[in-house]
Amino acid sequence: MVDLLAVPKAVPEMRHTLRERCVGTDSPDLLLCVSELLTNVIVHLGEGTPVTLRISGTRTGRVRVELSDPEPCAWPTPRTAGPGDESGRGLSLVDALALRWGVDQGPYGKTVWCELR
């Protein structure tokens, strides 16, 4: 579990940290999903939003990524980005890479999660 502030420099720093912790493992899907979920918080909730990142294994051998933030009402929804759009593909990428993903709402925030092979 890692508590951090959602700021632009946190995205490459988190990728670097995950590469170090996953030595010998090729995990581009994990890195991309974490990057997209963290970027969504920065874009839609604002820089400096406190988040908690958890990565764990499941009983079925999957990797579960969870990113919690304090805003229960800002619900993430996939958008359809046009060919010339520079953004709007984050959740579509997560949806394409993950076996499943979703959002759990709590009384003081929400957790966006995905499960990978």
Secondary structure, 3 states (H helix, E strand, C coil): CEEEEECCCHHHHHHHHHHHHCCCCCCHHHHHHHHHHHHHHHHHHCCCEEEEEEEEECCCCCEEEEEEECCCCCCCCCCCCCCCCCCCCHHHHHHHHCCEEEEEEECCEEEEEEEEC
